[in-house]
């Protein structure tokens, strides 16, 4: 193309681009349960990876919990470096599905201790305080306060704008003692039974919290647990400034109500869990002034009901007659895994308790609806997912009640290759909502990319369901947008109702086959490639188990496998994922490496040692091909003196010493047969160049002239001739100028 044509083409292209730019984007209709493709990307539309940058300071980042008021969703998590230590608490805010960049610094607020001996570690819950501020609950490590390092529970209060400035005060003396001028509103809470000077390692943590007003007093009920020699769960009562409220509870330590009666003042009150209990979730029943706790007792899921006035068991509540305030859950509940969830719903003046989780036996989601007395009303196991063997192990990591009164689940599902995000919704009849992602798989929204994603929490922000969690970073140089650390934060957006977006809906890549079977021969060079159908595809390889000698790489948009396998193996494979912005798909490439079909030795060239002279080294390979590989031997005649045959490699090498004729036979043999190679020829006298050099040396010696000096003079003369020619050329060039 000449310059004029190129100029016209560029002008036309720019004009066409301007015309497209001026045209408004067309709205694309989307249904409930479908990803908002205007969010996140561009690697996978609908998902924002590594929204909190993982830099050299931190190895990973994760979102773990969130709280919503219907419009605003606050999400909390942490950055991590060097194992469990040196973490920073992270908080962000989304309004109507969009990050509020005025919150904290650039949309993310960070809180951490400068004290190297104390770190805020795992974030488990974030809740609104009565005045709209936020309180974050979790656990950390303290190597300063006690005689030995302790895991300690913490509660951190921040403003609704992401700062340390709050309206009142919050915290306790233990929190103040470790701040070193950080000015955090922090409370620390240690194992309730451990004396200050005892050299015993313990763990103490918070799992969730609720706040409520009772008789004009704002209080917090915080679920948690401790481990010394046994594991025991409890509920702790706090005032609205973070102090333990000792008037509540029936435990041996003021302010605590233990889930295992062995740690209560009255051991006859509550169940005996044998020193094996922990708390899972906590909610507040505002209609009946109760704190409802979901916990485990001796490996059995259980519900506890405590009077909010004093955290004492509710008399007469529950379906067991031998204790008050404790419900040994129904038989299906015993099949729930540890990630079960609890939510309360006000249904026209009647409080309903909703339990959700995954079944140990089926791996499928389960929902149970109880009334406020603990009686089971509805039980529903979603069996529709069992029809697709592609997915298994549905973990429910969070459950919320929307403003529409519907129940939303989110968590992680195993695809057989990696973990992906998933969400679902229960309708007003407490059945699977068939309008949720109606065009997708079994009315469940499942999405992700070629690496693992985990959703730990969710919140409704306007018309969008926001999923929060983490994604794994891939191998180096593959899909590097996930971040530089081991794990990065993840946010996804799903429509809760009919909506529109501007991004068009495209097609995910496709493989022709879910399993690609290839065959390679040992000891033979191999090369093959596969590619998925689609546009703008990136590839990711996981679970590589190739035969030694084979390697893979992505070259020019295809997955190339090449090399020379060294041994037979029928169990070699690589899992390959193809991804573009609209989705991803996996396939397994199975490669059987087998020995070639056996055949007897054959000749691939002449049996000829070539020109050979005494004193000249040679190396000659017998021209044989065979499977299995042949060995060679002299079966008639003899090799010329000075030469040897390597019987394994079939190579003749050495320096012949004696001129003269030779004749011999080499027989190549394997299990399938043999072949004879007949060699004949003559070993010449010493090589001619050696003879001539010796004669010249003798002539020079007879004249008495030093041969080395003659060589030096010849070099100088040659240089002079070349230099003279160069000067003459430069003079002629100057004359032409």
N, C-alpha and C positions, 0 to 999 in steps of 0.2 A: 504494500500500500504506500503511495507517495504521500508527501507532506500535505498536499492540498486535499487529497481524499481523506486522510486522517483527521485534518482540521474540520472538515465538514461532518465527519462521523462523530467527533467529540462534541461539536456544537449541537447536533441533533440529539445526541444522548443526554446532554445537560438540559436541553429544552424539555425532553421527554421526562427526565427525572424531576424537573421543576413542576411539570404538570401533575405528576403523581403526588409530589409532596404537597401540592395545594389542595388535593382532593381529600376530604375527610374520610377517616377510616370507617369502614362499615361495621355496624354492631353485629356481634355473633351471639345468638341465643344460647344460654346454658341452663341446665336443670339442677335441681338440688342434688348434692352429692358429687358434682363434677368439679374438677379443678378450675380455679381461676387462672387462666393462662396469661392474663395480664400481670400476674404476680411472679416475682422471682425470675428464674432463667438467667442467661439464655441456654444454659446447658440442659436443663430439664424444666420446661415451663410449669409454673404452679408451685415450684419449690425454690427457696432461696438457701443456698449452701454457704456455710462459713460466713454468716451475716455478722458475726463478731470475729474480726480477723485473728487468726492464730499466728502469732509472730514468734520471734526467737525467744521472747520472755516466757511464753507458755507453750506447753506441748499439745494441749487440747482444750476444747471448750465445749460446754454442753448446756442446754436448757432442760430443766427438770420439773418445774412447777409453774402454775399460772393462776390468776384470779381475774374475773371479769365482772363488770357492772352492766353488760349488755352493749355498751358502746365502746368502752375502753377495756383493753386487756393488758394486764401487767404480767410479764414473764420473768422468772428468775432462774439463775443457774450459776455456773462458776467457770473460771479459767483455772487451769492446773499446770503446774510445772514440777518436775522431779518427784514423781510418785504422787502420794496423797498430799504432800505439803505445798506450801507457798501458793495457796489459792487466793483468788480474788472473787468476791461475790459480784455477779452481774445482774442488772435489772434493766428491762426495756419496756417500752409502752407502745401499744398499737391502738389507733383510733380509727374505727370503721375500716379495719383491714390494712391501714397504712401506718408505718412506723412514725412516731412523733419525734422528730429530730430535735425538738426543744427540750426533751426529757434528758436529764443528766448531761453528758457530753456527746454530742452527735447522735443522740438517740439511745445511748447506752450509759448507764450509771455504774461505776465501779467502786466497791468498798472492800478495803483490806486492812489488815494490821501490819504495821512495820516491825512488830516484835518478832524476831526470828524463831522464838521458842513457842509461839502460839499461832495457829493458823485456823481460819474458818474454812471448813472442809466441804461437806455434802449439804446441799440445799434440798430440803424436803417439802416445804410448804411456804406459801406467801398468802397473807390475808389482809383485808381491809380492817383498819381500826375504826372505831366509832366516828372519829372526826375526818375520815377519808385518807389518813396516812396509811402506810404499809408496814407490816411486820413480817420479817423473814425468819423462818425456823429451820434448824438443821443441826449439824454437829461439826466438831473440829478437834484438833489435837492440842493439848496443853502440856508442855514439858517444863513449865515454870512454877506452877502453883503448888502441886503436890510433890511428894518425894520421888515418885516415878511418873512417867508419862501417862496421861489419861486421855481417853476420848471423852469429850465434854459436849453437852448440848448447848446451843446458843439461840438467842432471840435478838434480832437486830431490827431497829425501827428507823424508817427513813420517811422523808416527805413525799407527797404525791407528785412532786416535780423532780425527784431523783437526787435530793441533797440530804446532808446530815442535819439540817435545820428543821426541828419539829416544834410543835406548839407547846408541848410540855416537857416532861422528863421521862426517860425510860432506861432501865438497866438496873444493875446491882453492883455491890462492891467488888465482886469477883470480876465482872466485866471491866470496871474502871481500873483494876489492878494490872491488867495486861495491855491496856491501850497505848501506853507510852506517848501520850499527847495526840493520839489519832482523832480524838473528839468524836468517836462513834457512840451511838446510843445503843449500848450492848449489854446484854445480860448473859452470864455463863452459869450453868447448872450441872453439878457433879453428881456422881452416884449418891443416892440419898443415905446409904448406910456406911459409906467409907469415912472413917475418921481422918482428920487432916494429916496426921503424922504416920499413917500406916503405909508401909511399902508394898502395896498391892496394886497390880494393874487392873483397871476397870474400863468399861465402855458404857457411855451414856449418850442417848440420842433422842431427838424429837422426830415424830412422824407426821404430825398434823396438829391443827389448832382451830378452835372456834372462839368467837367473842360474843358476849351477850350482856344485857343489862338485867340485873335482878335487884328489885327493891331499891332502885336509884343508884346502884353500884355497878360500874362496868367491870366485868371480869373476863378472864381468859381461861379456857379449859384446854390444856395442851397434852396430847397423847405422846407417849414415849416409852422408853424401855432402858434397862440396864443389864449388864452382864458382869458378874464377878466369877462365881463358881457355877451359878445357874443363870438362866435368862428369865427375866420377869418384866411384864409390862405394867404400866401405870398411867393414870391421868393426874396431871399437876395443875393446881389452881394458882393463877397469877392475877394480881391487881393490874389496873390499866397503866401502871408505871413500871411493870416488869418485876415486881416483888412477889415472893411466894406468899400466898394467902393461907396462913396456917390454920384458920378456923374451918376450912373445908377438908373433906376426905376422912377416911376411916383407917388409914394406914398407920404403921408404927412410927412413921415420920410425918410430922404435921404438914398439911397441904397436899398430901398424896393419897390417892385411892388406887390400890393395887388390884390387878385382875386376877392374881393368884391369892387365895385367902390365906395362904401360909405367911404372907407379909402384912396382913391386916391385924388390927388390934383384936378384933373378934374373929377368930379363925373359922367360926361356924358360918360367917357371912361370906357368900360367894363360893365359887368352885375351887377345888384343889387341883392345880395343874401340874403338880409334881415338879415344880421348879422349871417348867418349860412353857413359857407364854410370851407373846409379844403382841403389840398393837399394830393395826393396819390402817384404819381410817376413823375419823371422828366427825360428827355432825351435830347440829343443835336443832332440837324440836321446839320451835317457838310456840306452837299451839299448846303443848303439854309441859313446857318448861323443863325439858329433859336434855341431858347430854347423852347421845347415843354413840357407842363405841363398837367398832368392828375389830375383833381381836382373835387370837388363836389360844386355845387352852389344851395342852397335851395333844397337839396336832389335830385338834378339832376346831373348825370355824365356829365362832360364837358372837352373839350380840349382847352388849351390856347396856342397861339403862340406868343413869344416875340422875338424881334430883339436882337441878341446876343451883338450888339454894345452898347445898352443902356437899355435893358430889357423893351422897350416900345412895346405895342401891334403892331403886323404886320398889316399894313394897307391893307385892301381888303381881308384878309384871313378869311376863315370860310364861312359857308353857311347861316348865318343870316345877314340881311342888316342893322340892327340898331346899330351894334357895330363892331369894328375891333378887330382882334386877338382872337376871342372867338367863339367856335363852340359848340352850344347846341346840344348834341349828338343825334344820330338817335334814333328812338323809342326803338329798342332792347336794347340800352345802358341803358335806364332807369331801366331795369330789372337786371342790374349788381349789385352785392353786393359790400361791402366796400373794399374787397381785390382785386379789379380789378388791372390789370397790364398794363404797356405800354412798348413797345420795338420798335426800329427803325431799318429798314433793307434797305441797299443799293442794289437795284435790277437793276444791269446793268446801273448805272448812274441815276436811279430814286429812290427817297427816299419813302419808304412805312412806314406808321404808323400802328402798329399792337396793337390792344387792346384785352386783354384776361381777362376772369373772370368767375364767376359762376352765373347762373341764379337764382334769388330769387324764381321764380315760380316753376322751375323744379329741381333745385339743380345740374344741369348738366353743364359741361364746355361750354364756348362760346368763339368764336374768331371772331373778325372783322378786316378787312384789308381796310385801307384808303390810298388814295394817298396824296401827299404833300399839296394839296389844301383842304383836309378835306373831299373829296368825298368818299363815301363808295363803295368799289370794290367787296369785298367778305364778306359774313356773313355765319358762319357755327356753328350750334349747334350740338354737338355730341350726338345723340339720342341712340347710340348703348348701352350706359351704362344703359339706362332705362329698358332694357330687363332683367336685373338681380336685383330682389328686395332685394337681400342681401346687396347691397351697396347703399348709398344715401348721399346727402350733400357733393358734391365734392367742396372743397374749393381750389381755386388756390392762392397759397401764393408766387409763383415766376414764372417768365417766362424769358427765355433767347433765343438768337439767336446763334446757333452754327456756327462754321467755315464752315459747309456744307450749311449754309443758312436756315436750318430747325428750326422750333420753338419747344422748349421744355417747358413743363409745369410740375410743381410739387406742391404738397400740401398735404392735409389731407382728408381722406374719412371716413365716419362713417359706421361701419359694423353692427350696431344694438347692438353690445356688447361693442365696444371700437372704437378708432380711429387708422387707419393705414396709412402708407405712400402710395403715388401713384405717378406715372409719366406717361406721354404720349408724343407723338410727332406728329406734323403736317407735312405732306409731301410737296413737291414742288408745289402741286396744292391746298395747304391750306385745305386739308382734313385730317381726321384721318389716320395716317400712319399704314397700316395694317401689316407691317413687324415688328412693335414694339411689342416685347413680343408676337409673333404670336401664341405661344402655350398656352398663358395665357388667362385671362378673357377679352374679347372684345377689344383686342389689347391695353390694359392698364396694366402697371406693378403695382401690389398692393402687398405690403408685410408689415410684422410687426411681432408681437408676441402677447403674452397673455395680455399685458398691452398697454396703449395708446401711440402711436407715432405721432409726428407732424413734418412735413417737412416745414421749413420756407424759405429755400434758396437752391440754387444749383449752381454748376459750372462745366464746362467741363475741366477735367485734363487728357490730352492725349486722350486715347480712352474710358475714363470712365466718366460717369455722376455722380458727387458726390452730394448726398442729405444731407442737414444739418438741424438739428432741436433739438428736445428734446424728452425724453421718461419719462413716469411717473413711479415713484418707486411703487412697489406693497406693499401689506400688509406685516408686519414683518414675516420673515421666509418663504416667498414665493418668488421664483425667485430673490434671493437677489443680483444677479449679476448686477442689474440695478443701484445700488448705494445706499448709505445710506440716501440720502436726498429726498426731495419731487419730484424733477425732475433731470434728468441727461442729459448730452449732447448725441447726437446721430449723427452718420455718416453712410451713406449707399453708396454702389457703384453699378452702373448699367452700363452694356456695351452699348456703342453707336453704335457698329457695330459687325460683326462676330468676335469672339475671342475664346481663349481657356483658360481653367483653369485646375488645378490639382485635385481639390476636386471633388469627385464623386457626382452625383446627386441622392439623396435618396428620400424616400417617407415621406410625412408628416403624422401625426396620422390621424386616421379616427374613427368616431363614427358610430355605426350601425344605429342610429336614430338621427335626428336633435332635437327631443324632446323625452325625456324619462319620461313616466308617471308611477308613483308609488302610492301605497295606503297604508296608515297606519291607525291603529285603536286607538282611544283615550283610554287613561288609560292602554294601553297594550304596553309592551316593543317591540321596533321595531329595526330592523337592516337590512341594504341592502347596496350593493356596486355596482359601475359601473366602467368600465375601457375602454379606447379607444384602438384601434388596432394600433400597431406600436412598434417601439423600442426606448429605452432611452427617455421615456416620462416623462415630468414634468407637474404638474397640477396647475392650478390657479383658484380660485373661486371668483366670483364677483357678486354683486347684491344679496347677500344672504338674503332670507326672509323666514326662516324656522319657522314652528310652535314652540311655546314655549315648551320646553322639548326635541326638536330634535337638534342635533349638527352634524357637519361634520368634517372630518379630512382625510388627505391622509395617508394611512397605506399600506405598502408593495406594492406600485405601483398602488393602486386603491383608489377611492374616497369613503369613508365609511360614511354612514349616520346612526345614531343610536340615541336611547333615547326613552322616553315615552311621546308622545304628550298629552298635557293637555286639549286641546279644539279642536273643529271641525273647519276646514278652508279649502276651496277648492281653495285658491289662494296663495299657498306657493310654492316657487321655489328657486333654485340656478342655476346660470350660471357657467358652468364649461368649462375651456379651457384646451385642451391637446396640448402640444408643444414638439417638438424636434428640432434639428438644421436645419431641412429642411422645417419647416412650423408649423402652428398651426391651430386648428379648435375648434369651440365652440359648445356646446350643452346646452340645458335648461332641467333641471330635475324638473318636476312638481310633487309635492307631495300633494295628497288630504288626509287630516286627517278627518276621519269620525267616527261616533259612531258605535260600533258593532251592528249587527242585534239584535233586542230586543228578549229576551226569559225569561221565568218564572224562578223563583229561583229553583235550584237543589242542592242536597247534594253532597259534595265532600269528606265526611269523617264521622266517627261515632259521634253520639251525646253523648259525654262522657266527664265528667269533670275530670276524672282520680282519683288517690288516693288523697283524700281531708281529712284533719284533722282540728279540731277546733284550731284556733290560727295560722294556716299556710296560708300565702297569696297566692292567685292564680290569673291567668289571662288566660282566655280561649276565643278563637274566634269561633263563630258559623261557621261551615264548609259549607258556602253557596256561590254559584256562580250565578250571575244574570246580566241581562242587560235590562234596567238600573239597577244600583246598588240597592240592596234591603235594606229595613229597617226592624228592628226586634222588636218584642213585646212579652211579656208573655201573652199567651191567655188561659192558664189553669194552676192551681196550683200556687205555690209561690216559689220564690228563697229562698234558705237557708238564715237564718239571717246573715247579714254582707256582703252579695253579692249584686251587682247592675248590671243592663244591660244598656249599652249605645245603644240606639235604632238606632242611625245613623251608628255607626261602627260595631254593632252586636258583641260587646265584653263584656263578663261577667268577672268582677274583684272584688276584695275585700278580706277580711279575715273572714271566717266563724267563728261564735262565739259559736254555740250550736251544740253538737253532736246529731246524729240522722238520720233517713231516710228522703229522699226528693224525690219528683216527681213533675215535671212541664213540660209544653210545650212552646217552643219558635216558633213563626210563622214568617217566613221571607216573605216579601211582596214587589212586585213592580207592575208596570202598567200591566204586562203580567200574573200575577197570584201570588200564594203563596205556601209555603212548610212548613210542621210542623216538628219540631225536638223534639222528646220525650226524656227527661232526667230523669233518676232515679238512685239512689245510696244512700250511707251512709256517713255522716260526722262522722269520727272517733273521739275518744278521742284525747287529746293533742298528738302531734307527739312523738314517742317512744324515740328519742334522747333527747328530752327536759325532759321527765320523768326520764330517767336514770341519766342525769346530776344533776337533783334536788336531787335524792336519794343519789348520791355520796357526794354531798355537805353537806347533812344532817348527813351522817355517819362521815365525817371528823370533823364536828362541835361537834359531841357528844364525840369524843376522845380528843378534845382540841388541835389538830394539825392544824397549819396554812396551808391551801391548797396551797397558793401561794408559800410558802417555799418548800413544797413537789415538786411542779412543777419545781422549779429552780434546786433542787437536782437531779431530774430525768434527766434534760438537761445536767448537768455536767457529770453525769455518762455515758450518751450516748456518749458524746464527747470523754471521756477517752477511751471507747471501740474502737471507730473509730481510734483514734490516735495510740493506741497500735497495731491495725491491720496494719496500714500504716507502722509503724516502722518495724514490722516483715516482711512485704513484701519487704522493701528496703534491709533488711539484706539478704534475700534469693537471691535477684537480684545481690547483691555484691558478694555473694558466687559463682554465676554462672560466673561472669567476671574472 
